Amino acid sequence: MFDGRFGLQSRAMHQFSLPLLLGLGSVAVCQAPPGYYNSVDTSSAAALRASLHDVIDDHVEFPYTAGSTDTWDILEDAMEDPSNSNRIVDIYRNVSYQKQGGGNSNYNREHSWPRSYGFPDGDDWGPFTDCHHLFLCNDSYNTSRSNKPFDNCAGNHTERTTAFTNGTGGGSGVYPGNSNWTDGSFTSGAWEVWNSRKGDIARAQLYMAVRYEGGMHGVTGRDEPNLLLTDDRNLIDSSNTGSNESVAYMGLLSVLLQWHLDDPVTQEEIDRNDVVFSYQQNRNPFVDHPEWVGIVWGLTQPGSATPFGAGCRAVGFAPVLSVPQTPTIGQPISYRMALGPANQLAAFHLGLSATSLDLGVLGFVGCTLYTTPVGTVPGTTDVFGFVEWTTPVPNDPPLIGVHVFGQWLAVDTAFGSIAVTNGIDVEFGN
């Protein structure tokens, strides 16, 4: 029953071995003011991204340092120690410090999207002073991070421990544990945030990529950069020119998406969003609605899909396959691949079994391709690395409970290389 008739309706997969429904769990949900998101259009990734940008664009800007209200004031308010209003808790070391304002020797301001990637000049405008991505940070840890992209560390790496504060952090010697980790330097390096702050940092970067899409600030008339997230370190490095850029890159996107899923929104992050909003009059929508990350970046998983296997990225892109709705007999189902190479061929492998083929023999360490006996469906990504199609599922009761496996194999013809996503086991319901 899975030859021509069932065809392509049965299985999907996802690069990230994560909880379902974007790992939202039962966390608290931030309450935006009534009507704040009324104009948001969730009908497609493009519509959601564009409508979110319109909502959060043209925020009220405050100076970086001034005798009046500045980013020091906002951040000390936003990162206040919940157990002591006279103190703050820094982002990476997790230490509680007495509030001291600018010029102190304990903490400074971390641009989580490094200003060297797109906006090094002009300290009273746009992304340079946007407190949704600025964090108070221990001076030494800020120096250790430098402008390294966010990535998971592997092999030789240096540990930067956290303090046990307000029930989180502390401990050392075990990777990843509650420590930050770093490896390499500058664009070629990596900074891995400790577990309880991974999601905070990820959602800050995702906010930046939607808030800043070029053009001008509608009130000040000043130019703003188009900030893009990527896995391509060469593109990130190209942004590090020492001058403001019209287009700039940061990442690594696939890692940040994983961190978003691994570390759901907390009350502390909700409170921070509320405080920054009280000054800037714009919000981080991915704190209010974490599920929108899945729509914008193509990660939404149905509740009956179980990720499996170990995927890999070969040459800087990490394709992600998702199924935007619950697979149900008699209902059409869409398959979507994101984060692939632009305008390149990709193949979808579909079948009822998941026989694995170790690609280590081809030099791709840790990569497993799940071969499938049913067939392969070709596709071509668009300029953004997306490809999607919808296919009917027959209204056939015997399909209820059937497990189908699938996996994307994306071919980058420019590099003559491949990237493989993890598989997902989909079980159809009625």
N, C-alpha and C positions, 0 to 999 in steps of 0.2 A: 504493500500500500504506500510505499514511499518512492515509487518510480516517477512517472510523469505526473500523476494526479496530485500527489502531495508536494512534489517538487521542492520549492524553496521555503516552505512555511515553517520549518520546524526548529531551528536552533540558532542560537546566537552566542556571542562570546564577548568577553571584556578583558582588557589588559590587566585590570587591577583586581587582585584577589581580596575583595572587600565585602563588607556587609551590603545587604540589599537596600534599595531605596536611598542610595547615597549615604548610608550610615547615619541617618538623622536620629535614630533612636527616639527617646522620649525627653529630649532636652527642652528647656524652656524656649519659648518663641518671643522674640522682641516685638513689641507693639509699636509700630510706626503710627504717626498721627492719622486720624481718620481721613481717608481720601488720598493719602500720600502716593499710593501706588495705583490709583484708579485708572490711569492712562496706560498701564503696562499691558502689553500684548504678548501672551505666552503661546501663541499659535505656532510659532516656529522659532528656531534658534536665532535667525536674523531679526525677526520681529521683536523678540524679547530683548536682544542686545541693543537694538536701536531705541526702543522705548525706555529701557532702563537708563541709557545714556541721557536721554532727554530729561528724565526725572532728576538725576543727580548732577547734571551739568551746571556750570555757572554758580558754584557755591560762593559763599561769603569768604573772602580771603583775609587772613590776619598776617601781620608781619612776623618774620622769623624771630627777630629780637628787637624789642622796643621798650620804651618806658610805659607805653599803654599795653593793653592786652595783646599778648603774643603767643607763639607756640609753646613757650615754657609754661605759661599759665594754663593753656588748654590741656597739655599733656599731663601736668601735675594733677589736674582735676580728673582727667580721664583714666589715669593709672594709679589712682589713690588706693592705698592699702585698705582693703575692706575692714580690717580689724583696728585701724588707727588712721583717722582722717588727716593727721599731721605728717603722714609718711606716704611714700610711693613704693611700688614693687616693680623692679626693672624686668625687662622682657626676656633676657637670656640667662642672667645669673640667678634670677628669682630671689634677690635680696631686698629686704625692706629698708629703705633709706629715709632719713628725715628730709622733708621737703626743704630745698635750699634755693631753688631757682637757678638762673643761668650762672655759669662761671664756677660751679662747685667742682670738687675733685673726685666725686663718687660716680656721678652719672652724667651722660650727655644725651644728645638726640640722634637716634639711629634712623637713617633713611632706609627702610626695609627694601624699597626699590632704590638702589644706589643712585645718588644724583649724578654720578659720573656716566650713567647710562641714559643720557638724553637731556638733562637739565642742570649742568654744573654751575651756570651763571645766573645771577639774579635771585636774591634770597627773599624776595617779598612777593612771589607770584606762584600760582598754579601748583604743580606737583612738588616744588621745593618746600612749600609750607603746608601741604595737605596733611592734616593730622590723622587721617584715616590710615596712612601708611607710616607715619612717624611714631616712634616708640622711645620712651626713656630707657637707657641702656647703660650698664656698667661700662666705664671708659675703656678698660682693658679688653673686655669682650667685644666692644664695638670695633676696636682696632684689629682684633683677631678676625672678625668677620670681614673687614675691609669691604671690597665690592664683589666678593665671591658669589656666584649664583647659588641658589638653594638646590641642594642635591643630597642624596643619601651617600654617606661616606663608606668606602670599602678599602680593604687592604690596610696600608699604613695610614693612620689618622691620629689626630691629637684630640684629647678629651678636654672639654671645658665644662666643669661640673656646675651643678646648681645647688642652691641652699634649700633646706627644708623650711618652707614658709607657708603658713595658712593651709597646711595639710597636703602640699604638693612639693615635688622636688627632692633633692638630697640623694646621697649615695654616689658611688663611683666604681669604676673598674669593670663594668659590664656594658657591652655594647648592645643596643643603644642606651638602655636604661633611662635615667632621668638627666642625662648629660647632653650638652651640645657637642658636636664633633666637627672637626675641620681637617681639610686635606688640601695640599697644593696652595696656589696663590693666584690672586686676581681672577681673570676670566676663566682660566684653566682649573681653578680650585673649586672647592665645595664647602658649603656651610650647611650642616644638618642641625636644625633646631631641635631642642629637647621636646619630648613627646607631648607635653601638656600645652605647648605653644605652637605646634606645627599648624594646626588649623587656623589659628589667629593670623599667623604670617601668610598662609596660603590665601585666605580670603581677602587680606589686604592687597596682595598682588592682583588677584582677580578683579577687585574693585578698580585698581589703577588702570587695568587694561580696558575696562568699560567706560570709566570716567573720562579718560584722555584719548580722544580719537582725532586729534588735529583740530584745525580751525582756530577760532578766537573765543576768548571768554566774552560772554554776551554782555557783561557789565563794564569790565575794564578795557575791553578791546585788545588785550594782549594775546599774542600768539601762544598756542598750546601744542605740545608734541603729540604725536600718535604713538602711544605706548603699546607694544605688542609682546605677548609671552610666547616663548618658543623653547624647543629642546636643542636648537642649533647654536652651539657656542661660538661659531664663527660670526653669526649675526649679532650675538650679544657683544662680542669683542669689537665689531664694527661700530657699535654705538659709543664706544669709549674714546671719543675724539678730543675731549677737553673743551668742547663747545656745545652749546645747545643744538639739538638736532630736531628736525621736523618729524622723523621716524626713529624710534629707538626700541631696543629689545632687552628683555630680561627673562629669566627662567630659573629652573627648568620646568616647563609647563606640566609635563606628565607627572613629575614629582610633586608639584604643588597640588595637582588634582588628587593625587593619592593622599597627601597630607590632609586635604580638606575632608576626605572620606574617613580617614583614620581618627581624626580629632574633631568631634562634633562641637557645635557652638555651646559655650558655657555661659553662665550668668555673668561672669566677669567680662566676657566679650560683649555681651548684650549691654551691660552698664556702660562700657567704654563707647559703644556706638551711640548710645543716648547722649552722652556728654559731648562728644564731638559734634553731633547734630545740633545740640543747643547753641553752639558757636557758629559752625559753618553753614547750618541750615540744609545740609544734605546728609544722606545716610549711606552706609555700606549695605546694599541690598542683599548681599550674600550672607550677612549675619541675620537679617530679618527673614530671609527666605533661602535657606541653604539649598533647597531643592532646585532653585533656578540655575545653579551651577551645572546640574545635569542636563538642562535644556540648552543652555548657551554652548556648552562644550561637548554635548553629545554623550553623556555618561549615564543617563537614566536607565535603571535596571528594573525589570519586572520582578515582582515578589517571588516568583517561582523559578528564577534563574540562579544557578549556583556556579560561580566561577571556579575554574580548576586549571591546573597546569602552570607552567612557568614560561611566560613570554619573554621576548627580548626586543631591544631596538638595536639596529645594526649601524646605521649611519646618521643618527641625529634626529630621526623621527620615530614616534612610538604610536602606531595606529591602535585605535580603540574601537571595538565593536560593541554596539549596544542594541537593546530592544526597548523602544520607548513605552511599550504597553504590555500588560499581562498577556501571555500567549493563551488564547482560548479558542477552542474549536468553533468553526463557523464564523470567526471574526478575522478580518485582514490583519496582518502583522507586518510591521516595517522593520527593516534592518538598516542600521546606520553605522558607517565607519567615519571616525574623526581622527585628526592629528596625523593623517598619512601625508605622503609627498603630494604636492600639487600636480594635477594633470598627469597622473601616472596610473598604470594598470594595477589592479588589485584582484585577487581571486578569493572567493569564499568557498571553503571546504565544508561540506555538509554530509552528515551520516548518522547512523544509529549506534556506532561504536566509536571508541576513542583510542585507537591504536596509536601509540606514540613513536615518533622517529626523532632520535637525538641528533640535532644539527651541529653538535660539537665537532663532528668529523669534518664539517665544512668551515670550522674556525669560529663558529658562533657559540661561545661557551654559555651554558645555562639555557640554551634555547631548545624548546621542544615543539615540533610540529605534530599536531594530532591528525593523522591521516584518516580519511573518511571514504567509505566505499560508495556512497550515493552519487556524488558528483561534485563538480566545481563550477561556480558561476562567476563570470568575469564582470568587472566593473571598472570605471575610470573616475578618479577623484577630480573634484573641481579645483579652482585656484586656491581654495582654502583648505584643501586636503580632506573634503567631505565627499561621501557618496552614499546614497540612500535609495532604496526602492521598497515598494509595498507589494505583497503577494497574498492571494486569498488562502484561507485555511478551510478545507472542506468540513461541512457539518456532519462529522462522522463519529458517533459515540465511541467506537473502539479506540479512537485517538486519545481519549481521556487517560491521563496517567502515563502516556508514552514519553520516554526520554529521548531527546534528540540532541546531538552534539554538533557544534560548528566552530569554525576558526577562520580568521582572515590571514592571508599571506599577501603582504604588500610588496611589490617589486619597485625599487627605485632604479629606473633605467639610466638615470644620469650617473649613478655611482656603480651600477651593475651589482647591486646588493639587495638585501631583503630585510624586512622586519616582520616579526610574527607576534600576533596577539595571543593571550591566553584563551583557552576554551571556556565556554559556558554550557552547562547542562540545563536544558530547558524541559520542564515537565508541563504538558498541556493540561488545562483544567476545563471544566464545563461552564 
